Amino acid sequence: MDEQHLNNQIAGTVSELVYRNEENGYTILRLTTQERGAVTMVGCMPGISPGEGVSAEGRWIHHATYGPQFKAEVIRREMPSGAKAMFDYLASGAVKGVGLATARRLVDEFGADTFRILEEEPEKLAGFKGITRKRALSIGEAFRRQMGMRRLLTFLTEHALPAQLAMPLYRRFGDVALEALKDNPYMLVDSELGVAFSAADGLALSIGLQGSDPQRLEAALLFELSHNTGNGHTFLPRRKLLDATAQLIDVGSDCLEVSLDALESRGAIVTEDIAGETACYLADLHEAETYVAFRLAEMSAAELLPPKQLDRLMSQIEREQGISYADSQRDAVRIAASRQVMLLSGGPGTGKTTSLRGVLRLFETLGLETALAAPTGRAAKRLGEACGSEGYTIHRLLETRFDSATGQLVFFHDADNPLRADAVIVDETSMVDIMLMRALLTALRGDCRLILVGDPDQLPSVGPGSVLSDLLRCGTIPSVRLTEIFRQAQESAIVMNAHAVNQGQLPRLRNEGGDFFFLRRRDGLSTVETITELCKTRLPQNMGIPADQIQVLSPTRRRGTGTAALNSALQAALNPPSEEKEERRFGDYTFRTGDRVMQVKNNYDVLWRMDGDLQNGMGIFNGDIGKITEVDLKNGTLTVDFEGRVVDYSPEMLGELEPAFAVTVHKAQGSEYRAVILAAFDGAPSLLTRGVLYTAITRARELFIVVGDEAVISQMIRNNRQQRRYSGLRARLSELE
């Protein structure tokens, strides 16, 4: 769809509704204007009906099939005035229970007072033939709903807030949505609505809230704690919380003390001396951290009776699998036989998978039902293939369900409905945050065994906590660290260079063949051009690796070699526009049939169906990668296939998708690809770190190519700075010992 910025304002009267999505308010209508006559307008216009006057700001676009359309972004609506316009509005079916005949009688009877009667005195309709008092009140209720939505939309427009907020607000609060929003503008900051705190705070101040109002101070404190979970913190030190919040809303930190005390007294924030800090937690994070510490300490203390003749059994497993265990691998199997929980850690090529196969075979011999799980779909699939059994994402293992009583999504398996498994093995534990670990532990039966596997040198979880690192460093949980690189792995330059980087050494960049290559480029443009050429022609033609099995990574989103620039170039090269491919513009992106895309936030309630199967389920999660199979321009929807799980994205969900021809190294955590190309040319110092380079290299299974400047690679290796995460898990486990 080619965009043409012909005009940015339009005004007229709605003459016809072509399409309306009742769930999200996306509408296609015909608008009669003085300047252009009848035109097509599209946008989020919940409840709009023929007869309404509309003025809008936006842009003209050209649809390949339907021609020119005006895409409205800011909309101002006027109630119909005059008998004809009022009749057109009511006769259109805008008000439930009012048809053509009733509309005519209403306008003839009440004239210009019709709308006031419907809203304030609907019982007067009962005097009409065929309209009972019950029906009259029902019509009045329907009209009031229309007016409630209209006033909400007008309020949002007046305060420069997106119209897309109207539908979720109305679903949550109904007729009193506007009043609820005025009572607490800070509700807009929650995860479902996703408005920036600055915008919600601006709204609050604009409608009369004082800068020192307790509601504002408390909302800012809660936001600061919530925002910092995205930086990995489970708590903030009290003084840091007060100072950061004071800076956020430009008040003195002293005046926040009272509000913090009030939140503590209500239990919204929990303060505790832990890890040498006066720690302030959101209540759910405090509960999660204390539960995880208690449960793992309890499991660590449990000693199980190992099977008789364990050494003979391990020798039998070795013969079955045609291998000979190293001493550390034998230790892993032996500890798994006698303890309820174990940590198994190590870098690439150190035999974690071989050890896991041995543990799994041991559990099978003992008659234990074992579940395999990982944080991401790709990691779960890889774990299942390596162990010869089905692997599940942790979310899928726990089964996400909608709780109609609370209106929230919950895990089906919990303390009251635990998993049937006798043992659970979790891979890529470095990606598991404290909330997900709490959910998993809650769902384990009291005697269930748990094996946690991971590489502590990988980047930490996106969510709050440093779970794997804390568990390894506390020293109280039975653990095995695999360090020996096996002979077969030593033949891989990927494995050897990954370990070299992890030890602070420069990888071998001499292109001596094998599976690790460096291509020097001295500027950002040639870096992007080379990567595009590798994906489009060189690797598919010379090495037989198709483009859809190559993943491009970058440390950064912005700058000349960030994912934004790379995605633009790769989309143009690998999936260019054509008459056979529909496309839809959304924000900064143009989504096209055939594009590779990534889900960028956890969505627990989205429904998916299995391609060609009657099976369906719920939940698509941050980091899942799929392919756009259909763009429905009439409905404004996209259909994405996530390796067999098919999801229909409505217009308001499109903000959860991003192009994924190139992704950041952080987003690639837990995934493994046949070939990986890393852009190493520029980026912020906080992103050019040793951990980012190590994680990028270990994402590649067969081939790793780094394109860019060796000076940047050296900079990344020297920069072993790790941002501190405030977490009390390690201290709690040490205390519980």
PyMOL commands that set and color helices and strands:
alter all, ss='L'
color gray80, all
select helices_A, chain A and resi 83-91+100-120+122-127+133-158+163-183+185-189+197-206+214-229+238-249+254-266+283-301+310-321+327-338+352-365+377-387+394-398+429-431+434-442+467-474+487-490+493-502+524-542+547-549+563-574+651-656+666-668+690-697+710-718+729-736
alter helices_A, ss='H'
color red, helices_A
select strands_A, chain A and resi 2-3+9-20+26-33+37-44+53-63+67-78+236-237+269-274+277-282+341-346+370-374+391-393+400-403+408-411+423-426+449-454+479-482+516-520+550-554+583-586+589-592+596-599+603-610+616-620+625-632+637-642+645-649+657-659+662-664+673-680+700-708
alter strands_A, ss='S'
color yellow, strands_A
deselect
rebuild
show_as cartoon
